[in-house]
Every structure is written in C-alpha cells, then in structure tokens.
Amino acid sequence: MAVARVQGKDIQFDALTADRVDSPTDKDIPAQLVTVVALTKKNIKDTVVADGIHEVSDICTAAYKADCAAIGLK
C-alpha cells in the first residue's frame, strides 16, 4: 500500500485493512499485514522488478553491470 501511495495511485485504505493491530499508544489500528519476503539476487526480478517498484535500468547501473549480467538480470 505504501508503494502504491508513493507511486501516486489512489487507494481505498479502509477496504484494504482486513486486520487490526495494537501499538503502545493506540488499540485496534486498521492494518494490512503482509508476509515479508527477503530480497535476494535470486528473486529480485520476480519481486521489485515484476511489482514495478524499480526497472532493471534503475538497478543495473554501470557500477552493477557485471553483477546483473552474472545473475541474468537484463
């Protein structure tokens, strides 16, 4: 949701908040709990690239050209 918001997409927050959480200062806060996925060289194409967060050209700059080639990120 945060990524969509940063990308300027309008979201219906309340419709997406099926969960509730408590914090030290508030109770029953609307939330959307998601499974965390560690970003690795094996899944970078299937995560941040596929989700549209970054394009390969954003990641594979001149400094990382050889690393990108080594993992087949083109």
All heavy atoms as TSV, in Angstrom:
chain	resi	resn	atom	element	x	y	z
A	1	MET	N	N	0.821	-1.183	0.000
A	1	MET	CA	C	0.000	0.000	0.000
A	1	MET	C	C	0.867	1.248	0.000
A	1	MET	O	O	0.529	2.214	-0.670
A	1	MET	CB	C	-0.921	-0.007	1.219
A	1	MET	CG	C	-2.028	-1.017	1.111
A	1	MET	SD	S	-3.220	-0.953	2.452
A	1	MET	CE	C	-2.222	-1.337	3.862
A	2	ALA	N	N	1.955	1.195	0.742
A	2	ALA	CA	C	2.839	2.356	0.795
A	2	ALA	C	C	3.446	2.632	-0.575
A	2	ALA	O	O	3.535	3.780	-1.001
A	2	ALA	CB	C	3.935	2.138	1.838
A	3	VAL	N	N	3.853	1.582	-1.260
A	3	VAL	CA	C	4.436	1.742	-2.594
A	3	VAL	C	C	3.399	2.330	-3.550
A	3	VAL	O	O	3.683	3.252	-4.307
A	3	VAL	CB	C	4.981	0.402	-3.133
A	3	VAL	CG1	C	5.376	0.523	-4.593
A	3	VAL	CG2	C	6.161	-0.061	-2.289
A	4	ALA	N	N	2.186	1.808	-3.512
A	4	ALA	CA	C	1.128	2.327	-4.380
A	4	ALA	C	C	0.875	3.800	-4.092
A	4	ALA	O	O	0.702	4.604	-5.006
A	4	ALA	CB	C	-0.154	1.523	-4.182
A	5	ARG	N	N	0.882	4.162	-2.844
A	5	ARG	CA	C	0.648	5.562	-2.462
A	5	ARG	C	C	1.781	6.450	-2.976
A	5	ARG	O	O	1.534	7.524	-3.514
A	5	ARG	CB	C	0.518	5.661	-0.946
A	5	ARG	CG	C	0.030	6.982	-0.491
A	5	ARG	CD	C	-1.414	7.120	-0.913
A	5	ARG	NE	N	-1.956	8.319	-0.324
A	5	ARG	CZ	C	-2.997	8.938	-0.784
A	5	ARG	NH1	N	-3.632	8.466	-1.831
A	5	ARG	NH2	N	-3.436	10.008	-0.216
A	6	VAL	N	N	3.023	6.014	-2.814
A	6	VAL	CA	C	4.172	6.780	-3.291
A	6	VAL	C	C	4.134	6.930	-4.805
A	6	VAL	O	O	4.521	7.957	-5.349
A	6	VAL	CB	C	5.500	6.115	-2.836
A	6	VAL	CG1	C	6.699	6.719	-3.541
A	6	VAL	CG2	C	5.651	6.237	-1.331
A	7	GLN	N	N	3.633	5.915	-5.488
A	7	GLN	CA	C	3.529	5.959	-6.950
A	7	GLN	C	C	2.352	6.818	-7.406
A	7	GLN	O	O	2.097	6.932	-8.589
A	7	GLN	CB	C	3.395	4.544	-7.514
A	7	GLN	CG	C	4.648	3.720	-7.363
A	7	GLN	CD	C	4.464	2.272	-7.812
A	7	GLN	OE1	O	3.356	1.755	-7.851
A	7	GLN	NE2	N	5.569	1.621	-8.129
A	8	GLY	N	N	1.641	7.429	-6.460
A	8	GLY	CA	C	0.548	8.323	-6.802
A	8	GLY	C	C	-0.774	7.638	-7.074
A	8	GLY	O	O	-1.725	8.259	-7.535
A	9	LYS	N	N	-0.854	6.354	-6.790
A	9	LYS	CA	C	-2.093	5.622	-7.016
A	9	LYS	C	C	-3.049	5.863	-5.844
A	9	LYS	O	O	-2.640	5.866	-4.694
A	9	LYS	CB	C	-1.823	4.129	-7.165
A	9	LYS	CG	C	-0.964	3.797	-8.365
A	9	LYS	CD	C	-0.635	2.329	-8.422
A	9	LYS	CE	C	0.304	2.042	-9.582
A	9	LYS	NZ	N	0.850	0.694	-9.522
A	10	ASP	N	N	-4.322	6.072	-6.168
A	10	ASP	CA	C	-5.322	6.265	-5.136
A	10	ASP	C	C	-5.723	4.904	-4.591
A	10	ASP	O	O	-5.997	3.979	-5.352
A	10	ASP	CB	C	-6.547	6.984	-5.716
A	10	ASP	CG	C	-7.547	7.351	-4.644
A	10	ASP	OD1	O	-7.124	7.573	-3.482
A	10	ASP	OD2	O	-8.742	7.415	-4.953
A	11	ILE	N	N	-5.725	4.773	-3.291
A	11	ILE	CA	C	-6.121	3.506	-2.690
A	11	ILE	C	C	-7.245	3.749	-1.700
A	11	ILE	O	O	-7.320	4.789	-1.072
A	11	ILE	CB	C	-4.935	2.793	-1.993
A	11	ILE	CG1	C	-4.302	3.692	-0.923
A	11	ILE	CG2	C	-3.901	2.332	-2.978
A	11	ILE	CD1	C	-3.274	2.996	-0.068
A	12	GLN	N	N	-8.118	2.793	-1.591
A	12	GLN	CA	C	-9.184	2.836	-0.597
A	12	GLN	C	C	-8.663	2.100	0.635
A	12	GLN	O	O	-8.827	0.899	0.789
A	12	GLN	CB	C	-10.450	2.174	-1.151
A	12	GLN	CG	C	-10.985	2.835	-2.390
A	12	GLN	CD	C	-11.397	4.279	-2.121
A	12	GLN	OE1	O	-11.976	4.590	-1.094
A	12	GLN	NE2	N	-11.072	5.159	-3.060
A	13	PHE	N	N	-8.000	2.845	1.523
A	13	PHE	CA	C	-7.287	2.247	2.641
A	13	PHE	C	C	-8.177	1.353	3.500
A	13	PHE	O	O	-7.829	0.222	3.804
A	13	PHE	CB	C	-6.647	3.336	3.501
A	13	PHE	CG	C	-5.755	2.797	4.586
A	13	PHE	CD1	C	-4.488	2.340	4.291
A	13	PHE	CD2	C	-6.207	2.712	5.893
A	13	PHE	CE1	C	-3.671	1.820	5.278
A	13	PHE	CE2	C	-5.393	2.193	6.879
A	13	PHE	CZ	C	-4.130	1.749	6.576
A	14	ASP	N	N	-9.349	1.833	3.883
A	14	ASP	CA	C	-10.202	1.052	4.772
A	14	ASP	C	C	-10.634	-0.273	4.142
A	14	ASP	O	O	-10.810	-1.271	4.828
A	14	ASP	CB	C	-11.428	1.863	5.194
A	14	ASP	CG	C	-11.059	2.986	6.151
A	14	ASP	OD1	O	-9.996	2.886	6.805
A	14	ASP	OD2	O	-11.820	3.961	6.247
A	15	ALA	N	N	-10.801	-0.299	2.828
A	15	ALA	CA	C	-11.199	-1.524	2.146
A	15	ALA	C	C	-10.063	-2.554	2.134
A	15	ALA	O	O	-10.308	-3.747	1.975
A	15	ALA	CB	C	-11.630	-1.219	0.716
A	16	LEU	N	N	-8.844	-2.090	2.308
A	16	LEU	CA	C	-7.685	-2.979	2.255
A	16	LEU	C	C	-7.201	-3.423	3.629
A	16	LEU	O	O	-6.266	-4.191	3.737
A	16	LEU	CB	C	-6.532	-2.280	1.529
A	16	LEU	CG	C	-6.796	-1.904	0.075
A	16	LEU	CD1	C	-5.640	-1.080	-0.457
A	16	LEU	CD2	C	-7.005	-3.138	-0.769
A	17	THR	N	N	-7.814	-2.910	4.682
A	17	THR	CA	C	-7.319	-3.179	6.030
A	17	THR	C	C	-8.168	-4.221	6.735
A	17	THR	O	O	-9.003	-3.905	7.566
A	17	THR	CB	C	-7.259	-1.881	6.858
A	17	THR	OG1	O	-8.562	-1.291	6.863
A	17	THR	CG2	C	-6.250	-0.918	6.292
A	18	ALA	N	N	-7.943	-5.450	6.387
A	18	ALA	CA	C	-8.718	-6.545	6.962
A	18	ALA	C	C	-8.269	-6.885	8.379
A	18	ALA	O	O	-8.987	-7.537	9.120
A	18	ALA	CB	C	-8.582	-7.775	6.073
A	19	ASP	N	N	-7.086	-6.444	8.764
A	19	ASP	CA	C	-6.514	-6.784	10.064
A	19	ASP	C	C	-6.555	-5.591	11.008
A	19	ASP	O	O	-6.776	-4.456	10.588
A	19	ASP	CB	C	-5.065	-7.247	9.892
A	19	ASP	CG	C	-4.933	-8.408	8.920
A	19	ASP	OD1	O	-5.644	-9.409	9.113
A	19	ASP	OD2	O	-4.145	-8.305	7.976
A	20	ARG	N	N	-6.316	-5.856	12.260
A	20	ARG	CA	C	-6.228	-4.813	13.288
A	20	ARG	C	C	-5.004	-5.128	14.146
A	20	ARG	O	O	-4.706	-6.288	14.416
A	20	ARG	CB	C	-7.471	-4.801	14.183
A	20	ARG	CG	C	-8.750	-4.547	13.440
A	20	ARG	CD	C	-8.985	-3.099	13.354
A	20	ARG	NE	N	-10.256	-2.819	12.666
A	20	ARG	CZ	C	-10.533	-1.641	12.190
A	20	ARG	NH1	N	-9.682	-0.657	12.316
A	20	ARG	NH2	N	-11.660	-1.416	11.576
A	21	VAL	N	N	-4.300	-4.084	14.572
A	21	VAL	CA	C	-3.136	-4.261	15.433
A	21	VAL	C	C	-3.211	-3.266	16.575
A	21	VAL	O	O	-3.944	-2.281	16.514
A	21	VAL	CB	C	-1.811	-4.068	14.656
A	21	VAL	CG1	C	-1.641	-5.132	13.592
A	21	VAL	CG2	C	-1.715	-2.683	14.060
A	22	ASP	N	N	-2.432	-3.532	17.609
A	22	ASP	CA	C	-2.325	-2.624	18.741
A	22	ASP	C	C	-0.916	-2.061	18.779
A	22	ASP	O	O	0.045	-2.716	18.398
A	22	ASP	CB	C	-2.595	-3.358	20.057
A	22	ASP	CG	C	-4.029	-3.852	20.174
A	22	ASP	OD1	O	-4.909	-3.311	19.477
A	22	ASP	OD2	O	-4.259	-4.780	20.968
A	23	SER	N	N	-0.801	-0.827	19.233
A	23	SER	CA	C	0.506	-0.213	19.444
A	23	SER	C	C	0.582	0.202	20.913
A	23	SER	O	O	-0.431	0.137	21.625
A	23	SER	CB	C	0.681	1.010	18.534
A	23	SER	OG	O	-0.030	2.116	19.044
A	24	PRO	N	N	1.739	0.648	21.358
A	24	PRO	CA	C	1.824	1.080	22.761
A	24	PRO	C	C	0.885	2.250	23.091
A	24	PRO	O	O	0.517	2.426	24.241
A	24	PRO	CB	C	3.287	1.490	22.911
A	24	PRO	CG	C	4.004	0.719	21.857
A	24	PRO	CD	C	3.041	0.630	20.714
A	25	THR	N	N	0.489	3.029	22.099
A	25	THR	CA	C	-0.330	4.211	22.370
A	25	THR	C	C	-1.753	4.130	21.848
A	25	THR	O	O	-2.562	4.997	22.139
A	25	THR	CB	C	0.337	5.464	21.764
A	25	THR	OG1	O	0.502	5.261	20.353
A	25	THR	CG2	C	1.680	5.739	22.406
A	26	ASP	N	N	-2.068	3.107	21.070
A	26	ASP	CA	C	-3.400	3.012	20.488
A	26	ASP	C	C	-3.779	1.548	20.325
A	26	ASP	O	O	-2.921	0.679	20.225
A	26	ASP	CB	C	-3.440	3.720	19.130
A	26	ASP	CG	C	-4.831	4.224	18.779
A	26	ASP	OD1	O	-5.796	3.908	19.497
A	26	ASP	OD2	O	-4.956	4.930	17.765
A	27	LYS	N	N	-5.070	1.289	20.284
A	27	LYS	CA	C	-5.569	-0.074	20.133
A	27	LYS	C	C	-6.432	-0.175	18.882
A	27	LYS	O	O	-7.026	0.799	18.440
A	27	LYS	CB	C	-6.422	-0.463	21.346
A	27	LYS	CG	C	-5.703	-0.346	22.670
A	27	LYS	CD	C	-4.903	-1.584	22.946
A	27	LYS	CE	C	-4.334	-1.519	24.355
A	27	LYS	NZ	N	-2.989	-1.916	24.449
A	28	ASP	N	N	-6.491	-1.368	18.306
A	28	ASP	CA	C	-7.382	-1.663	17.194
A	28	ASP	C	C	-7.135	-0.760	15.981
A	28	ASP	O	O	-8.054	-0.196	15.397
A	28	ASP	CB	C	-8.834	-1.561	17.660
A	28	ASP	CG	C	-9.764	-2.413	16.821
A	28	ASP	OD1	O	-9.325	-3.480	16.330
A	28	ASP	OD2	O	-10.924	-2.002	16.631
A	29	ILE	N	N	-5.875	-0.646	15.585
A	29	ILE	CA	C	-5.480	0.191	14.456
A	29	ILE	C	C	-5.694	-0.606	13.161
A	29	ILE	O	O	-5.229	-1.741	13.050
A	29	ILE	CB	C	-3.992	0.591	14.566
A	29	ILE	CG1	C	-3.742	1.311	15.881
A	29	ILE	CG2	C	-3.565	1.444	13.373
A	29	ILE	CD1	C	-2.278	1.436	16.229
A	30	PRO	N	N	-6.390	-0.027	12.170
A	30	PRO	CA	C	-6.557	-0.730	10.897
A	30	PRO	C	C	-5.195	-1.030	10.270
A	30	PRO	O	O	-4.305	-0.189	10.266
A	30	PRO	CB	C	-7.338	0.254	10.025
A	30	PRO	CG	C	-7.956	1.211	10.975
A	30	PRO	CD	C	-7.034	1.284	12.151
A	31	ALA	N	N	-5.031	-2.225	9.752
A	31	ALA	CA	C	-3.744	-2.619	9.167
A	31	ALA	C	C	-3.950	-3.687	8.110
A	31	ALA	O	O	-4.939	-4.407	8.121
A	31	ALA	CB	C	-2.814	-3.149	10.256
A	32	GLN	N	N	-3.003	-3.776	7.209
A	32	GLN	CA	C	-2.960	-4.872	6.243
A	32	GLN	C	C	-1.648	-5.588	6.477
A	32	GLN	O	O	-0.590	-5.093	6.109
A	32	GLN	CB	C	-3.031	-4.345	4.805
A	32	GLN	CG	C	-2.918	-5.422	3.752
A	32	GLN	CD	C	-4.101	-6.387	3.748
A	32	GLN	OE1	O	-5.232	-5.978	3.872
A	32	GLN	NE2	N	-3.824	-7.657	3.627
A	33	LEU	N	N	-1.695	-6.718	7.122
A	33	LEU	CA	C	-0.486	-7.465	7.438
A	33	LEU	C	C	-0.105	-8.317	6.241
A	33	LEU	O	O	-0.931	-9.042	5.691
A	33	LEU	CB	C	-0.720	-8.330	8.678
A	33	LEU	CG	C	-1.183	-7.552	9.920
A	33	LEU	CD1	C	-1.435	-8.509	11.077
A	33	LEU	CD2	C	-0.179	-6.487	10.310
A	34	VAL	N	N	1.133	-8.209	5.828
A	34	VAL	CA	C	1.621	-8.939	4.661
A	34	VAL	C	C	2.845	-9.761	5.041
A	34	VAL	O	O	3.581	-9.423	5.963
A	34	VAL	CB	C	1.972	-7.990	3.485
A	34	VAL	CG1	C	0.745	-7.276	2.991
A	34	VAL	CG2	C	3.038	-6.996	3.884
A	35	THR	N	N	3.054	-10.819	4.311
A	35	THR	CA	C	4.221	-11.657	4.526
A	35	THR	C	C	5.459	-10.947	3.994
A	35	THR	O	O	5.444	-10.409	2.888
A	35	THR	CB	C	4.041	-12.996	3.789
A	35	THR	OG1	O	2.836	-13.597	4.241
A	35	THR	CG2	C	5.208	-13.921	4.043
A	36	VAL	N	N	6.498	-10.937	4.774
A	36	VAL	CA	C	7.748	-10.310	4.384
A	36	VAL	C	C	8.549	-11.281	3.526
A	36	VAL	O	O	8.641	-12.468	3.843
A	36	VAL	CB	C	8.570	-9.906	5.626
A	36	VAL	CG1	C	9.926	-9.342	5.224
A	36	VAL	CG2	C	7.797	-8.912	6.468
A	37	VAL	N	N	9.108	-10.782	2.433
A	37	VAL	CA	C	9.950	-11.587	1.558
A	37	VAL	C	C	11.325	-10.924	1.502
A	37	VAL	O	O	11.434	-9.744	1.155
A	37	VAL	CB	C	9.360	-11.671	0.129
A	37	VAL	CG1	C	10.300	-12.418	-0.795
A	37	VAL	CG2	C	7.997	-12.319	0.158
A	38	ALA	N	N	12.354	-11.661	1.860
A	38	ALA	CA	C	13.713	-11.130	1.788
A	38	ALA	C	C	14.112	-10.960	0.327
A	38	ALA	O	O	13.881	-11.849	-0.492
A	38	ALA	CB	C	14.688	-12.061	2.495
A	39	LEU	N	N	14.674	-9.832	0.000
A	39	LEU	CA	C	15.122	-9.559	-1.362
A	39	LEU	C	C	16.501	-10.174	-1.575
A	39	LEU	O	O	17.433	-9.907	-0.821
A	39	LEU	CB	C	15.172	-8.051	-1.611
A	39	LEU	CG	C	15.599	-7.608	-3.001
A	39	LEU	CD1	C	14.597	-8.114	-4.032
A	39	LEU	CD2	C	15.712	-6.103	-3.056
A	40	THR	N	N	16.608	-11.008	-2.597
A	40	THR	CA	C	17.875	-11.659	-2.919
A	40	THR	C	C	18.143	-11.536	-4.411
A	40	THR	O	O	17.255	-11.172	-5.184
A	40	THR	CB	C	17.850	-13.158	-2.552
A	40	THR	OG1	O	16.931	-13.826	-3.418
A	40	THR	CG2	C	17.465	-13.385	-1.104
A	41	LYS	N	N	19.336	-11.888	-4.811
A	41	LYS	CA	C	19.649	-11.854	-6.236
A	41	LYS	C	C	18.831	-12.889	-7.000
A	41	LYS	O	O	18.582	-12.726	-8.185
A	41	LYS	CB	C	21.152	-12.049	-6.481
A	41	LYS	CG	C	21.713	-13.364	-6.018
A	41	LYS	CD	C	23.224	-13.392	-6.200
A	41	LYS	CE	C	23.828	-14.667	-5.682
A	41	LYS	NZ	N	25.278	-14.662	-5.811
A	42	LYS	N	N	18.361	-13.929	-6.323
A	42	LYS	CA	C	17.553	-14.946	-6.982
A	42	LYS	C	C	16.112	-14.491	-7.227
A	42	LYS	O	O	15.470	-14.961	-8.147
A	42	LYS	CB	C	17.541	-16.233	-6.165
A	42	LYS	CG	C	18.875	-16.942	-6.156
A	42	LYS	CD	C	18.800	-18.223	-5.363
A	42	LYS	CE	C	20.146	-18.926	-5.367
A	42	LYS	NZ	N	20.105	-20.178	-4.606
A	43	ASN	N	N	15.602	-13.580	-6.394
A	43	ASN	CA	C	14.195	-13.199	-6.546
A	43	ASN	C	C	13.980	-11.731	-6.924
A	43	ASN	O	O	12.843	-11.284	-6.993
A	43	ASN	CB	C	13.407	-13.545	-5.287
A	43	ASN	CG	C	13.728	-12.654	-4.100
A	43	ASN	OD1	O	14.471	-11.692	-4.187
A	43	ASN	ND2	N	13.159	-12.996	-2.961
A	44	ILE	N	N	15.030	-10.982	-7.177
A	44	ILE	CA	C	14.885	-9.558	-7.459
A	44	ILE	C	C	14.012	-9.291	-8.690
A	44	ILE	O	O	13.197	-8.378	-8.694
A	44	ILE	CB	C	16.261	-8.849	-7.578
A	44	ILE	CG1	C	16.078	-7.338	-7.542
A	44	ILE	CG2	C	17.017	-9.303	-8.815
A	44	ILE	CD1	C	17.366	-6.569	-7.342
A	45	LYS	N	N	14.140	-10.134	-9.703
A	45	LYS	CA	C	13.348	-9.942	-10.918
A	45	LYS	C	C	11.868	-10.254	-10.667
A	45	LYS	O	O	10.983	-9.616	-11.230
A	45	LYS	CB	C	13.895	-10.813	-12.044
A	45	LYS	CG	C	13.339	-10.474	-13.398
A	45	LYS	CD	C	14.077	-11.218	-14.499
A	45	LYS	CE	C	13.652	-10.751	-15.864
A	45	LYS	NZ	N	14.400	-11.400	-16.925
A	46	ASP	N	N	11.603	-11.237	-9.812
A	46	ASP	CA	C	10.228	-11.646	-9.522
A	46	ASP	C	C	9.571	-10.806	-8.427
A	46	ASP	O	O	8.401	-11.013	-8.132
A	46	ASP	CB	C	10.189	-13.116	-9.105
A	46	ASP	CG	C	10.656	-14.039	-10.221
A	46	ASP	OD1	O	10.415	-13.715	-11.401
A	46	ASP	OD2	O	11.270	-15.076	-9.912
A	47	THR	N	N	10.321	-9.893	-7.828
A	47	THR	CA	C	9.755	-9.064	-6.757
A	47	THR	C	C	9.749	-7.601	-7.193
A	47	THR	O	O	8.787	-7.152	-7.790
A	47	THR	CB	C	10.525	-9.264	-5.437
A	47	THR	OG1	O	11.924	-9.018	-5.664
A	47	THR	CG2	C	10.353	-10.670	-4.897
A	48	VAL	N	N	10.806	-6.870	-6.898
A	48	VAL	CA	C	10.794	-5.421	-7.147
A	48	VAL	C	C	10.650	-5.051	-8.617
A	48	VAL	O	O	10.034	-4.042	-8.943
A	48	VAL	CB	C	12.028	-4.709	-6.542
A	48	VAL	CG1	C	12.042	-4.819	-5.038
A	48	VAL	CG2	C	13.318	-5.235	-7.108
A	49	VAL	N	N	11.174	-5.870	-9.521
A	49	VAL	CA	C	11.032	-5.579	-10.951
A	49	VAL	C	C	9.613	-5.942	-11.415
A	49	VAL	O	O	8.929	-5.128	-12.034
A	49	VAL	CB	C	12.100	-6.314	-11.793
A	49	VAL	CG1	C	11.859	-6.105	-13.272
A	49	VAL	CG2	C	13.502	-5.842	-11.407
A	50	ALA	N	N	9.155	-7.141	-11.085
A	50	ALA	CA	C	7.817	-7.583	-11.503
A	50	ALA	C	C	6.716	-6.721	-10.888
A	50	ALA	O	O	5.690	-6.480	-11.522
A	50	ALA	CB	C	7.603	-9.044	-11.122
A	51	ASP	N	N	6.939	-6.229	-9.674
A	51	ASP	CA	C	5.934	-5.401	-8.996
A	51	ASP	C	C	5.969	-3.944	-9.450
A	51	ASP	O	O	5.156	-3.145	-9.011
A	51	ASP	CB	C	6.123	-5.468	-7.486
A	51	ASP	CG	C	5.817	-6.849	-6.918
A	51	ASP	OD1	O	5.118	-7.624	-7.596
A	51	ASP	OD2	O	6.265	-7.142	-5.798
A	52	GLY	N	N	6.929	-3.611	-10.314
A	52	GLY	CA	C	7.003	-2.256	-10.844
A	52	GLY	C	C	7.604	-1.235	-9.899
A	52	GLY	O	O	7.491	-0.032	-10.114
A	53	ILE	N	N	8.251	-1.697	-8.854
A	53	ILE	CA	C	8.878	-0.769	-7.913
A	53	ILE	C	C	10.113	-0.148	-8.541
A	53	ILE	O	O	10.343	1.054	-8.409
A	53	ILE	CB	C	9.223	-1.493	-6.593
A	53	ILE	CG1	C	7.924	-1.988	-5.943
A	53	ILE	CG2	C	9.995	-0.582	-5.656
A	53	ILE	CD1	C	8.124	-2.937	-4.800
A	54	HIS	N	N	10.908	-0.955	-9.213
A	54	HIS	CA	C	12.084	-0.479	-9.942
A	54	HIS	C	C	12.142	-1.175	-11.295
A	54	HIS	O	O	11.693	-2.311	-11.433
A	54	HIS	CB	C	13.381	-0.781	-9.185
A	54	HIS	CG	C	13.577	0.049	-7.966
A	54	HIS	ND1	N	13.861	1.381	-8.007
A	54	HIS	CD2	C	13.511	-0.272	-6.660
A	54	HIS	CE1	C	13.982	1.841	-6.782
A	54	HIS	NE2	N	13.764	0.863	-5.941
A	55	GLU	N	N	12.735	-0.509	-12.254
A	55	GLU	CA	C	13.016	-1.128	-13.538
A	55	GLU	C	C	14.439	-1.652	-13.505
A	55	GLU	O	O	15.263	-1.185	-12.715
A	55	GLU	CB	C	12.853	-0.098	-14.660
A	55	GLU	CG	C	11.425	0.365	-14.825
A	55	GLU	CD	C	11.252	1.342	-15.972
A	55	GLU	OE1	O	12.193	1.486	-16.783
A	55	GLU	OE2	O	10.184	1.947	-16.046
A	56	VAL	N	N	14.718	-2.615	-14.365
A	56	VAL	CA	C	16.067	-3.184	-14.418
A	56	VAL	C	C	17.102	-2.082	-14.642
A	56	VAL	O	O	18.166	-2.086	-14.032
A	56	VAL	CB	C	16.170	-4.272	-15.511
A	56	VAL	CG1	C	17.607	-4.743	-15.686
A	56	VAL	CG2	C	15.267	-5.449	-15.159
A	57	SER	N	N	16.772	-1.093	-15.458
A	57	SER	CA	C	17.713	0.002	-15.722
A	57	SER	C	C	18.006	0.818	-14.470
A	57	SER	O	O	19.080	1.413	-14.355
A	57	SER	CB	C	17.173	0.907	-16.832
A	57	SER	OG	O	15.926	1.471	-16.448
A	58	ASP	N	N	17.080	0.856	-13.517
A	58	ASP	CA	C	17.328	1.554	-12.251
A	58	ASP	C	C	18.320	0.786	-11.387
A	58	ASP	O	O	19.099	1.376	-10.636
A	58	ASP	CB	C	16.026	1.698	-11.440
A	58	ASP	CG	C	14.978	2.531	-12.135
A	58	ASP	OD1	O	15.349	3.465	-12.878
A	58	ASP	OD2	O	13.780	2.239	-11.941
A	59	ILE	N	N	18.277	-0.523	-11.481
A	59	ILE	CA	C	19.106	-1.393	-10.641
A	59	ILE	C	C	20.469	-1.636	-11.279
A	59	ILE	O	O	21.505	-1.551	-10.619
A	59	ILE	CB	C	18.398	-2.744	-10.404
A	59	ILE	CG1	C	17.057	-2.507	-9.702
A	59	ILE	CG2	C	19.274	-3.697	-9.611
A	59	ILE	CD1	C	16.125	-3.694	-9.743
A	60	CYS	N	N	20.471	-1.937	-12.553
A	60	CYS	CA	C	21.700	-2.328	-13.252
A	60	CYS	C	C	22.415	-1.118	-13.837
A	60	CYS	O	O	22.548	-0.981	-15.055
A	60	CYS	CB	C	21.381	-3.363	-14.325
A	60	CYS	SG	S	20.730	-4.894	-13.631
A	61	THR	N	N	22.880	-0.273	-12.961
A	61	THR	CA	C	23.665	0.883	-13.390
A	61	THR	C	C	25.073	0.405	-13.747
A	61	THR	O	O	25.401	-0.773	-13.555
A	61	THR	CB	C	23.720	1.929	-12.265
A	61	THR	OG1	O	24.337	1.335	-11.111
A	61	THR	CG2	C	22.335	2.429	-11.900
A	62	ALA	N	N	25.884	1.308	-14.225
A	62	ALA	CA	C	27.252	0.944	-14.637
A	62	ALA	C	C	28.013	0.237	-13.515
A	62	ALA	O	O	28.753	-0.713	-13.765
A	62	ALA	CB	C	28.000	2.186	-15.095
A	63	ALA	N	N	27.808	0.677	-12.290
A	63	ALA	CA	C	28.525	0.088	-11.156
A	63	ALA	C	C	28.141	-1.371	-10.925
A	63	ALA	O	O	28.922	-2.149	-10.373
A	63	ALA	CB	C	28.258	0.898	-9.896
A	64	TYR	N	N	26.943	-1.775	-11.348
A	64	TYR	CA	C	26.463	-3.133	-11.092
A	64	TYR	C	C	26.261	-3.950	-12.364
A	64	TYR	O	O	25.660	-5.018	-12.324
A	64	TYR	CB	C	25.150	-3.072	-10.298
A	64	TYR	CG	C	25.326	-2.374	-8.977
A	64	TYR	CD1	C	24.826	-1.091	-8.781
A	64	TYR	CD2	C	26.007	-2.982	-7.942
A	64	TYR	CE1	C	24.999	-0.435	-7.579
A	64	TYR	CE2	C	26.188	-2.332	-6.736
A	64	TYR	CZ	C	25.683	-1.057	-6.557
A	64	TYR	OH	O	25.864	-0.414	-5.375
A	65	LYS	N	N	26.762	-3.466	-13.483
A	65	LYS	CA	C	26.571	-4.138	-14.768
A	65	LYS	C	C	27.043	-5.592	-14.745
A	65	LYS	O	O	26.328	-6.498	-15.157
A	65	LYS	CB	C	27.290	-3.374	-15.864
A	65	LYS	CG	C	27.050	-3.913	-17.252
A	65	LYS	CD	C	27.728	-3.055	-18.306
A	65	LYS	CE	C	27.459	-3.598	-19.687
A	65	LYS	NZ	N	28.079	-2.782	-20.732
A	66	ALA	N	N	28.222	-5.846	-14.215
A	66	ALA	CA	C	28.768	-7.199	-14.171
A	66	ALA	C	C	27.953	-8.097	-13.237
A	66	ALA	O	O	27.694	-9.255	-13.556
A	66	ALA	CB	C	30.229	-7.168	-13.713
A	67	ASP	N	N	27.527	-7.559	-12.100
A	67	ASP	CA	C	26.713	-8.331	-11.165
A	67	ASP	C	C	25.361	-8.697	-11.783
A	67	ASP	O	O	24.878	-9.811	-11.618
A	67	ASP	CB	C	26.499	-7.554	-9.862
A	67	ASP	CG	C	27.793	-7.338	-9.104
A	67	ASP	OD1	O	28.622	-8.275	-9.034
A	67	ASP	OD2	O	27.991	-6.232	-8.574
A	68	CYS	N	N	24.765	-7.751	-12.474
A	68	CYS	CA	C	23.485	-8.015	-13.131
A	68	CYS	C	C	23.635	-9.088	-14.214
A	68	CYS	O	O	22.791	-9.981	-14.329
A	68	CYS	CB	C	22.913	-6.725	-13.733
A	68	CYS	SG	S	22.267	-5.589	-12.490
A	69	ALA	N	N	24.699	-8.997	-14.965
A	69	ALA	CA	C	24.951	-9.990	-16.020
A	69	ALA	C	C	25.154	-11.380	-15.400
A	69	ALA	O	O	24.679	-12.367	-15.939
A	69	ALA	CB	C	26.163	-9.596	-16.850
A	70	ALA	N	N	25.818	-11.425	-14.262
A	70	ALA	CA	C	26.104	-12.709	-13.607
A	70	ALA	C	C	24.826	-13.413	-13.145
A	70	ALA	O	O	24.780	-14.642	-13.117
A	70	ALA	CB	C	27.032	-12.496	-12.420
A	71	ILE	N	N	23.788	-12.645	-12.811
A	71	ILE	CA	C	22.553	-13.275	-12.353
A	71	ILE	C	C	21.460	-13.263	-13.443
A	71	ILE	O	O	20.326	-13.646	-13.197
A	71	ILE	CB	C	22.017	-12.621	-11.066
A	71	ILE	CG1	C	21.651	-11.145	-11.273
A	71	ILE	CG2	C	23.003	-12.791	-9.938
A	71	ILE	CD1	C	20.887	-10.532	-10.111
A	72	GLY	N	N	21.831	-12.804	-14.633
A	72	GLY	CA	C	20.897	-12.818	-15.749
A	72	GLY	C	C	19.834	-11.733	-15.696
A	72	GLY	O	O	18.781	-11.879	-16.278
A	73	LEU	N	N	20.123	-10.655	-15.003
A	73	LEU	CA	C	19.172	-9.541	-14.901
A	73	LEU	C	C	19.460	-8.570	-16.021
A	73	LEU	O	O	20.476	-7.900	-16.053
A	73	LEU	CB	C	19.321	-8.862	-13.541
A	73	LEU	CG	C	18.252	-7.857	-13.144
A	73	LEU	CD1	C	16.878	-8.499	-13.140
A	73	LEU	CD2	C	18.554	-7.283	-11.777
A	74	LYS	N	N	18.550	-8.541	-17.006
A	74	LYS	CA	C	18.757	-7.701	-18.189
A	74	LYS	C	C	17.554	-6.827	-18.422
A	74	LYS	O	O	16.457	-7.189	-18.218
A	74	LYS	CB	C	18.987	-8.558	-19.422
A	74	LYS	CG	C	20.199	-9.439	-19.296
A	74	LYS	CD	C	20.304	-10.333	-20.511
A	74	LYS	CE	C	21.448	-11.313	-20.327
A	74	LYS	NZ	N	21.568	-12.245	-21.386
